[in-house]
């Protein structure tokens, strides 16, 4: 009988949208390095000064 893994398994990694309040370089780079698909506000809109209400609405 196999022993259960201590790490959760997921069918695929979730896609992440990272707000600039978490950092524009280090946090996205960390998650990309772990194999996640990461989009930042700047990636999505071409600028960082997007109102929260706008990016939250468009992020779905």
Helices and strands as residue ranges (DSSP letters): E 15-18, G 20-22, H 26-33, E 37-40, H 41-45, H 52-59
